Amino acid sequence: MAGLIILGIGVLLLLMCFVSVKQGTIAVVTVFGKYSRIMRPGLNFKLPFIQQIYKRISIQNRSVELEFQATTIDQANVNFKAMLLFAVYNQEEETIKNVAFKFMDERSFMQALIRTIEGSIRSFVATKKQAEILSLRTEIVKEVKEQLDHTLEGWGFHLLDLQLNDIAFDEAIMKSMAQVVASNNLRAAAENEGQALLITKTKAAEAEGNAIKIAAEAEKIAAALRGQGVALFREEVAKGMSQAAKEMQGASLDSSFLLFSMWTESIKHFAEAGKGNVIFLDGSGENMQRTMQQMMAMGKGITIQK
């Protein structure tokens, strides 16, 4: 019976010598409270009652969500919502020792990590103006990483990623920013409309000027052509009258007959082409005789006295 008890105790002690460490974790072993060694994933051996597993450390990526407020240089409150992704720096023994013994417990480490990141973002935001913050998302993340990498490395961790999921201002500030954006859009629209109107007016003025110029050139050419036509008409009339006078002279006819014919032709033309206009002519025999005398006198270069 005693032998069975001793055998059972021996088996129990043997079983207590083997420890299983899960994948993704590393176990820190101490001897009477002092660091001894680390155990990696798999089956490990330890001395019962002498060697103790002080802490199991996860080497997997870990995340935490943050919500905090910062103030810009122009006293605007900015609300941040962020997601922090971090992990153990590496699996080397010295790094694992830092992770295991730098902080009293996990709660203390998380508190220090969160407050350090919040402080880094607040110090960066405090140097910027309200209008700049929304466009500096990437710069904020880069600044925080540069400041925290060395500090976290001393703790045995490193920052994998920091995502600023939401950046929002107080309601009053958001309303004022919306009003500024709206007024800027209205001003831009008015400027664009003014530019479009200016272009339209300019093009219309240019077109009108070109039309006036073309019309003037056309009128100039038409006037020149009309002048040439009148000159040719007068020249032909003069030639015709000269020819008619020669023929009448050769026929021993009075030249007043030619003038009488021209007079009647003129009256006929007035009647046909008058288009309703009223032209007063004295058609009496005395007036016709006086007009004939005047035309004959003009042909001879003599002025008839009235």
KEDRENKOL-311268 format. One record per residue (C-alpha): x, y, z; residue number from 1; residue in one letter. Coordinates in nm, 3 decimals, always signed. Layout:
# residues N
+---------+---------+---------+------+------+
:    east :   north :      up : baro : kegu :
+---------+---------+---------+------+------+
:       X :       Y :       Z :  NUM :    a :
...
+---------+---------+---------+------+------+
This chain:
# residues 306
+---------+---------+---------+------+------+
:    east :   north :      up : baro : kegu :
+---------+---------+---------+------+------+
:  +0.000 :  +0.000 :  +0.000 :    1 :    m :
:  +0.277 :  +0.240 :  +0.094 :    2 :    a :
:  +0.454 :  +0.150 :  -0.229 :    3 :    g :
:  +0.150 :  +0.251 :  -0.430 :    4 :    l :
:  +0.133 :  +0.584 :  -0.250 :    5 :    i :
:  +0.500 :  +0.653 :  -0.320 :    6 :    i :
:  +0.451 :  +0.550 :  -0.683 :    7 :    l :
:  +0.154 :  +0.782 :  -0.714 :    8 :    g :
:  +0.348 :  +1.071 :  -0.564 :    9 :    i :
:  +0.636 :  +1.001 :  -0.801 :   10 :    g :
:  +0.405 :  +1.006 :  -1.104 :   11 :    v :
:  +0.246 :  +1.330 :  -0.984 :   12 :    l :
:  +0.586 :  +1.492 :  -0.938 :   13 :    l :
:  +0.690 :  +1.373 :  -1.282 :   14 :    l :
:  +0.381 :  +1.524 :  -1.437 :   15 :    l :
:  +0.446 :  +1.850 :  -1.256 :   16 :    m :
:  +0.787 :  +1.867 :  -1.422 :   17 :    c :
:  +0.632 :  +1.922 :  -1.766 :   18 :    f :
:  +0.466 :  +2.245 :  -1.867 :   19 :    v :
:  +0.285 :  +2.323 :  -2.191 :   20 :    s :
:  +0.318 :  +2.674 :  -2.338 :   21 :    v :
:  +0.060 :  +2.777 :  -2.598 :   22 :    k :
:  +0.150 :  +2.904 :  -2.942 :   23 :    q :
:  +0.179 :  +3.285 :  -2.949 :   24 :    g :
:  +0.290 :  +3.310 :  -2.585 :   25 :    t :
:  +0.617 :  +3.294 :  -2.393 :   26 :    i :
:  +0.635 :  +3.191 :  -2.025 :   27 :    a :
:  +0.869 :  +3.368 :  -1.781 :   28 :    v :
:  +1.014 :  +3.134 :  -1.515 :   29 :    v :
:  +1.140 :  +3.246 :  -1.173 :   30 :    t :
:  +1.320 :  +3.061 :  -0.896 :   31 :    v :
:  +1.214 :  +3.177 :  -0.550 :   32 :    f :
:  +1.092 :  +3.502 :  -0.706 :   33 :    g :
:  +1.407 :  +3.571 :  -0.911 :   34 :    k :
:  +1.410 :  +3.559 :  -1.290 :   35 :    y :
:  +1.550 :  +3.230 :  -1.420 :   36 :    s :
:  +1.464 :  +3.175 :  -1.785 :   37 :    r :
:  +1.188 :  +3.179 :  -2.050 :   38 :    i :
:  +0.985 :  +2.895 :  -2.193 :   39 :    m :
:  +0.885 :  +2.901 :  -2.559 :   40 :    r :
:  +0.573 :  +2.744 :  -2.713 :   41 :    p :
:  +0.550 :  +2.366 :  -2.677 :   42 :    g :
:  +0.632 :  +2.118 :  -2.400 :   43 :    l :
:  +0.887 :  +2.244 :  -2.146 :   44 :    n :
:  +1.052 :  +2.101 :  -1.834 :   45 :    f :
:  +1.070 :  +2.273 :  -1.495 :   46 :    k :
:  +1.150 :  +2.173 :  -1.140 :   47 :    l :
:  +0.835 :  +2.144 :  -0.932 :   48 :    p :
:  +0.801 :  +2.377 :  -0.630 :   49 :    f :
:  +1.130 :  +2.546 :  -0.718 :   50 :    i :
:  +1.070 :  +2.695 :  -1.057 :   51 :    q :
:  +0.747 :  +2.890 :  -1.097 :   52 :    q :
:  +0.583 :  +3.042 :  -1.404 :   53 :    i :
:  +0.572 :  +3.410 :  -1.315 :   54 :    y :
:  +0.386 :  +3.536 :  -1.622 :   55 :    k :
:  +0.272 :  +3.422 :  -1.962 :   56 :    r :
:  +0.334 :  +3.695 :  -2.221 :   57 :    i :
:  +0.147 :  +3.713 :  -2.550 :   58 :    s :
:  +0.362 :  +3.792 :  -2.851 :   59 :    i :
:  +0.060 :  +3.844 :  -3.074 :   60 :    q :
:  -0.063 :  +4.182 :  -3.194 :   61 :    n :
:  -0.284 :  +4.365 :  -2.948 :   62 :    r :
:  -0.523 :  +4.657 :  -2.997 :   63 :    s :
:  -0.694 :  +4.912 :  -2.781 :   64 :    v :
:  -0.940 :  +5.194 :  -2.857 :   65 :    e :
:  -0.883 :  +5.545 :  -2.726 :   66 :    l :
:  -1.111 :  +5.845 :  -2.679 :   67 :    e :
:  -0.967 :  +6.174 :  -2.558 :   68 :    f :
:  -0.971 :  +6.548 :  -2.614 :   69 :    q :
:  -0.697 :  +6.793 :  -2.717 :   70 :    a :
:  -0.681 :  +7.172 :  -2.749 :   71 :    t :
:  -0.536 :  +7.364 :  -3.042 :   72 :    t :
:  -0.320 :  +7.675 :  -3.021 :   73 :    i :
:  -0.629 :  +7.891 :  -3.089 :   74 :    d :
:  -0.820 :  +7.726 :  -2.801 :   75 :    q :
:  -1.044 :  +7.492 :  -3.002 :   76 :    a :
:  -1.131 :  +7.158 :  -2.842 :   77 :    n :
:  -1.073 :  +6.855 :  -3.066 :   78 :    v :
:  -1.223 :  +6.513 :  -2.986 :   79 :    n :
:  -1.022 :  +6.212 :  -3.099 :   80 :    f :
:  -1.122 :  +5.849 :  -3.144 :   81 :    k :
:  -0.825 :  +5.628 :  -3.217 :   82 :    a :
:  -0.729 :  +5.263 :  -3.247 :   83 :    m :
:  -0.386 :  +5.159 :  -3.122 :   84 :    l :
:  -0.213 :  +4.845 :  -3.252 :   85 :    l :
:  +0.101 :  +4.726 :  -3.072 :   86 :    f :
:  +0.301 :  +4.411 :  -2.998 :   87 :    a :
:  +0.606 :  +4.278 :  -2.816 :   88 :    v :
:  +0.914 :  +4.416 :  -2.991 :   89 :    y :
:  +1.074 :  +4.073 :  -3.048 :   90 :    n :
:  +1.115 :  +3.733 :  -2.880 :   91 :    q :
:  +1.464 :  +3.789 :  -2.743 :   92 :    e :
:  +1.517 :  +3.712 :  -2.375 :   93 :    e :
:  +1.606 :  +4.068 :  -2.275 :   94 :    e :
:  +1.293 :  +4.204 :  -2.445 :   95 :    t :
:  +1.073 :  +3.946 :  -2.269 :   96 :    i :
:  +1.230 :  +4.040 :  -1.935 :   97 :    k :
:  +1.142 :  +4.407 :  -1.995 :   98 :    n :
:  +0.783 :  +4.316 :  -2.079 :   99 :    v :
:  +0.753 :  +4.098 :  -1.770 :  100 :    a :
:  +0.914 :  +4.320 :  -1.507 :  101 :    f :
:  +0.892 :  +4.687 :  -1.621 :  102 :    k :
:  +0.539 :  +4.730 :  -1.487 :  103 :    f :
:  +0.371 :  +4.596 :  -1.180 :  104 :    m :
:  +0.078 :  +4.458 :  -1.374 :  105 :    d :
:  -0.102 :  +4.475 :  -1.709 :  106 :    e :
:  -0.330 :  +4.756 :  -1.593 :  107 :    r :
:  -0.034 :  +4.980 :  -1.510 :  108 :    s :
:  +0.124 :  +4.915 :  -1.848 :  109 :    f :
:  -0.195 :  +4.996 :  -2.042 :  110 :    m :
:  -0.248 :  +5.311 :  -1.841 :  111 :    q :
:  +0.108 :  +5.430 :  -1.912 :  112 :    a :
:  +0.078 :  +5.341 :  -2.282 :  113 :    l :
:  -0.253 :  +5.521 :  -2.331 :  114 :    i :
:  -0.151 :  +5.831 :  -2.137 :  115 :    r :
:  +0.180 :  +5.852 :  -2.324 :  116 :    t :
:  +0.005 :  +5.841 :  -2.663 :  117 :    i :
:  -0.260 :  +6.090 :  -2.555 :  118 :    e :
:  +0.009 :  +6.327 :  -2.425 :  119 :    g :
:  +0.206 :  +6.301 :  -2.747 :  120 :    s :
:  -0.101 :  +6.384 :  -2.959 :  121 :    i :
:  -0.205 :  +6.668 :  -2.728 :  122 :    r :
:  +0.141 :  +6.826 :  -2.744 :  123 :    s :
:  +0.136 :  +6.810 :  -3.124 :  124 :    f :
:  -0.218 :  +6.949 :  -3.155 :  125 :    v :
:  -0.132 :  +7.233 :  -2.915 :  126 :    a :
:  +0.109 :  +7.373 :  -3.177 :  127 :    t :
:  -0.147 :  +7.374 :  -3.459 :  128 :    k :
:  -0.448 :  +7.587 :  -3.545 :  129 :    k :
:  -0.804 :  +7.461 :  -3.564 :  130 :    q :
:  -0.820 :  +7.489 :  -3.943 :  131 :    a :
:  -0.509 :  +7.271 :  -3.985 :  132 :    e :
:  -0.606 :  +6.971 :  -3.774 :  133 :    i :
:  -0.837 :  +6.789 :  -4.017 :  134 :    l :
:  -0.568 :  +6.787 :  -4.287 :  135 :    s :
:  -0.289 :  +6.666 :  -4.052 :  136 :    l :
:  -0.412 :  +6.314 :  -3.977 :  137 :    r :
:  -0.106 :  +6.148 :  -4.132 :  138 :    t :
:  +0.134 :  +6.398 :  -3.975 :  139 :    e :
:  -0.013 :  +6.334 :  -3.627 :  140 :    i :
:  +0.037 :  +5.957 :  -3.660 :  141 :    v :
:  +0.392 :  +6.005 :  -3.787 :  142 :    k :
:  +0.477 :  +6.243 :  -3.502 :  143 :    e :
:  +0.342 :  +6.005 :  -3.237 :  144 :    v :
:  +0.535 :  +5.710 :  -3.379 :  145 :    k :
:  +0.861 :  +5.902 :  -3.387 :  146 :    e :
:  +0.822 :  +6.011 :  -3.025 :  147 :    q :
:  +0.706 :  +5.676 :  -2.884 :  148 :    l :
:  +0.922 :  +5.423 :  -3.066 :  149 :    d :
:  +1.222 :  +5.465 :  -2.833 :  150 :    h :
:  +1.009 :  +5.476 :  -2.518 :  151 :    t :
:  +0.809 :  +5.167 :  -2.608 :  152 :    l :
:  +1.123 :  +4.981 :  -2.708 :  153 :    e :
:  +1.251 :  +5.030 :  -2.354 :  154 :    g :
:  +0.932 :  +4.868 :  -2.229 :  155 :    w :
:  +0.972 :  +4.577 :  -2.470 :  156 :    g :
:  +0.699 :  +4.685 :  -2.713 :  157 :    f :
:  +0.669 :  +4.873 :  -3.039 :  158 :    h :
:  +0.385 :  +5.065 :  -3.200 :  159 :    l :
:  +0.257 :  +4.891 :  -3.515 :  160 :    l :
:  -0.014 :  +5.137 :  -3.612 :  161 :    d :
:  -0.217 :  +5.428 :  -3.485 :  162 :    l :
:  -0.542 :  +5.501 :  -3.666 :  163 :    q :
:  -0.730 :  +5.824 :  -3.599 :  164 :    l :
:  -1.079 :  +5.702 :  -3.681 :  165 :    n :
:  -1.259 :  +6.024 :  -3.593 :  166 :    d :
:  -1.154 :  +6.385 :  -3.543 :  167 :    i :
:  -1.437 :  +6.613 :  -3.437 :  168 :    a :
:  -1.474 :  +6.961 :  -3.288 :  169 :    f :
:  -1.733 :  +7.092 :  -3.046 :  170 :    d :
:  -2.077 :  +7.154 :  -3.196 :  171 :    e :
:  -2.039 :  +7.534 :  -3.196 :  172 :    a :
:  -1.706 :  +7.509 :  -3.375 :  173 :    i :
:  -1.845 :  +7.261 :  -3.629 :  174 :    m :
:  -2.132 :  +7.504 :  -3.708 :  175 :    k :
:  -1.892 :  +7.795 :  -3.751 :  176 :    s :
:  -1.666 :  +7.584 :  -3.974 :  177 :    m :
:  -1.967 :  +7.485 :  -4.184 :  178 :    a :
:  -2.063 :  +7.852 :  -4.218 :  179 :    q :
:  -1.708 :  +7.940 :  -4.324 :  180 :    v :
:  -1.709 :  +7.663 :  -4.584 :  181 :    v :
:  -2.052 :  +7.772 :  -4.710 :  182 :    a :
:  -1.947 :  +8.138 :  -4.736 :  183 :    s :
:  -1.627 :  +8.039 :  -4.916 :  184 :    n :
:  -1.829 :  +7.829 :  -5.160 :  185 :    n :
:  -2.070 :  +8.119 :  -5.221 :  186 :    l :
:  -1.780 :  +8.357 :  -5.275 :  187 :    r :
:  -1.613 :  +8.113 :  -5.515 :  188 :    a :
:  -1.942 :  +8.068 :  -5.701 :  189 :    a :
:  -1.988 :  +8.447 :  -5.724 :  190 :    a :
:  -1.632 :  +8.488 :  -5.850 :  191 :    e :
:  -1.684 :  +8.215 :  -6.108 :  192 :    n :
:  -2.014 :  +8.367 :  -6.215 :  193 :    e :
:  -1.849 :  +8.710 :  -6.242 :  194 :    g :
:  -1.566 :  +8.568 :  -6.448 :  195 :    q :
:  -1.815 :  +8.388 :  -6.675 :  196 :    a :
:  -2.020 :  +8.708 :  -6.715 :  197 :    l :
:  -1.703 :  +8.908 :  -6.788 :  198 :    l :
:  -1.596 :  +8.656 :  -7.051 :  199 :    i :
:  -1.945 :  +8.658 :  -7.204 :  200 :    t :
:  -1.960 :  +9.039 :  -7.213 :  201 :    k :
:  -1.605 :  +9.059 :  -7.349 :  202 :    t :
:  -1.678 :  +8.809 :  -7.625 :  203 :    k :
:  -2.006 :  +8.985 :  -7.706 :  204 :    a :
:  -1.827 :  +9.321 :  -7.723 :  205 :    a :
:  -1.556 :  +9.171 :  -7.941 :  206 :    e :
:  -1.821 :  +9.017 :  -8.169 :  207 :    a :
:  -2.012 :  +9.347 :  -8.187 :  208 :    e :
:  -1.692 :  +9.536 :  -8.260 :  209 :    g :
:  -1.601 :  +9.291 :  -8.532 :  210 :    n :
:  -1.952 :  +9.317 :  -8.675 :  211 :    a :
:  -1.933 :  +9.698 :  -8.676 :  212 :    i :
:  -1.590 :  +9.683 :  -8.835 :  213 :    k :
:  -1.710 :  +9.443 :  -9.103 :  214 :    i :
:  -2.023 :  +9.653 :  -9.163 :  215 :    a :
:  -1.812 :  +9.968 :  -9.190 :  216 :    a :
:  -1.577 :  +9.801 :  -9.434 :  217 :    e :
:  -1.875 :  +9.678 :  -9.635 :  218 :    a :
:  -2.034 : +10.025 :  -9.628 :  219 :    e :
:  -1.705 : +10.177 :  -9.738 :  220 :    k :
:  -1.681 :  +9.937 : -10.029 :  221 :    i :
:  -2.050 :  +9.989 : -10.113 :  222 :    a :
:  -2.010 : +10.367 : -10.102 :  223 :    a :
:  -1.708 : +10.344 : -10.329 :  224 :    a :
:  -1.900 : +10.124 : -10.568 :  225 :    l :
:  -2.201 : +10.357 : -10.556 :  226 :    r :
:  -1.971 : +10.652 : -10.630 :  227 :    g :
:  -1.819 : +10.466 : -10.920 :  228 :    q :
:  -2.167 : +10.378 : -11.043 :  229 :    g :
:  -2.288 : +10.739 : -11.022 :  230 :    v :
:  -1.974 : +10.857 : -11.200 :  231 :    a :
:  -2.025 : +10.599 : -11.474 :  232 :    l :
:  -2.393 : +10.692 : -11.495 :  233 :    f :
:  -2.311 : +11.059 : -11.530 :  234 :    r :
:  -2.044 : +10.981 : -11.783 :  235 :    e :
:  -2.284 : +10.774 : -11.988 :  236 :    e :
:  -2.556 : +11.039 : -11.959 :  237 :    v :
:  -2.311 : +11.302 : -12.075 :  238 :    a :
:  -2.205 : +11.084 : -12.367 :  239 :    k :
:  -2.567 : +11.013 : -12.456 :  240 :    g :
:  -2.668 : +11.377 : -12.437 :  241 :    m :
:  -2.365 : +11.478 : -12.642 :  242 :    s :
:  -2.446 : +11.216 : -12.902 :  243 :    q :
:  -2.813 : +11.316 : -12.909 :  244 :    a :
:  -2.725 : +11.682 : -12.943 :  245 :    a :
:  -2.496 : +11.606 : -13.238 :  246 :    k :
:  -2.766 : +11.400 : -13.406 :  247 :    e :
:  -3.028 : +11.671 : -13.353 :  248 :    m :
:  -2.787 : +11.933 : -13.484 :  249 :    q :
:  -2.726 : +11.719 : -13.789 :  250 :    g :
:  -3.104 : +11.691 : -13.838 :  251 :    a :
:  -3.144 : +12.069 : -13.799 :  252 :    s :
:  -3.363 : +12.022 : -13.488 :  253 :    l :
:  -3.386 : +12.256 : -13.191 :  254 :    d :
:  -3.190 : +12.130 : -12.884 :  255 :    s :
:  -3.481 : +12.235 : -12.663 :  256 :    s :
:  -3.663 : +11.928 : -12.789 :  257 :    f :
:  -3.400 : +11.714 : -12.610 :  258 :    l :
:  -3.452 : +11.905 : -12.290 :  259 :    l :
:  -3.827 : +11.865 : -12.322 :  260 :    f :
:  -3.786 : +11.492 : -12.364 :  261 :    s :
:  -3.564 : +11.472 : -12.052 :  262 :    m :
:  -3.823 : +11.673 : -11.857 :  263 :    w :
:  -4.108 : +11.440 : -11.948 :  264 :    t :
:  -3.896 : +11.132 : -11.877 :  265 :    e :
:  -3.812 : +11.270 : -11.530 :  266 :    s :
:  -4.182 : +11.330 : -11.451 :  267 :    i :
:  -4.260 : +10.976 : -11.569 :  268 :    k :
:  -3.983 : +10.835 : -11.342 :  269 :    h :
:  -4.114 : +11.033 : -11.043 :  270 :    f :
:  -4.460 : +10.889 : -11.097 :  271 :    a :
:  -4.339 : +10.528 : -11.135 :  272 :    e :
:  -4.074 : +10.517 : -10.861 :  273 :    a :
:  -4.221 : +10.759 : -10.607 :  274 :    g :
:  -4.356 : +10.479 : -10.377 :  275 :    k :
:  -4.627 : +10.702 : -10.237 :  276 :    g :
:  -4.405 : +11.003 : -10.171 :  277 :    n :
:  -4.558 : +11.341 : -10.259 :  278 :    v :
:  -4.356 : +11.560 : -10.495 :  279 :    i :
:  -4.496 : +11.898 : -10.586 :  280 :    f :
:  -4.425 : +12.006 : -10.947 :  281 :    l :
:  -4.568 : +12.300 : -11.133 :  282 :    d :
:  -4.692 : +12.138 : -11.452 :  283 :    g :
:  -4.823 : +12.461 : -11.612 :  284 :    s :
:  -4.704 : +12.566 : -11.956 :  285 :    g :
:  -4.542 : +12.879 : -11.817 :  286 :    e :
:  -4.340 : +12.684 : -11.558 :  287 :    n :
:  -4.234 : +12.427 : -11.817 :  288 :    m :
:  -4.124 : +12.710 : -12.051 :  289 :    q :
:  -3.932 : +12.880 : -11.771 :  290 :    r :
:  -3.766 : +12.549 : -11.671 :  291 :    t :
:  -3.673 : +12.483 : -12.034 :  292 :    m :
:  -3.518 : +12.826 : -12.059 :  293 :    q :
:  -3.317 : +12.767 : -11.740 :  294 :    q :
:  -3.189 : +12.427 : -11.858 :  295 :    m :
:  -3.092 : +12.574 : -12.194 :  296 :    m :
:  -2.918 : +12.862 : -12.022 :  297 :    a :
:  -2.725 : +12.617 : -11.799 :  298 :    m :
:  -2.618 : +12.434 : -12.113 :  299 :    g :
:  -2.487 : +12.759 : -12.258 :  300 :    k :
:  -2.335 : +12.878 : -11.931 :  301 :    g :
:  -2.580 : +13.177 : -11.911 :  302 :    i :
:  -2.764 : +13.266 : -11.590 :  303 :    t :
:  -3.128 : +13.357 : -11.639 :  304 :    i :
:  -3.242 : +13.643 : -11.418 :  305 :    q :
:  -3.561 : +13.577 : -11.240 :  306 :    k :
+---------+---------+---------+------+------+
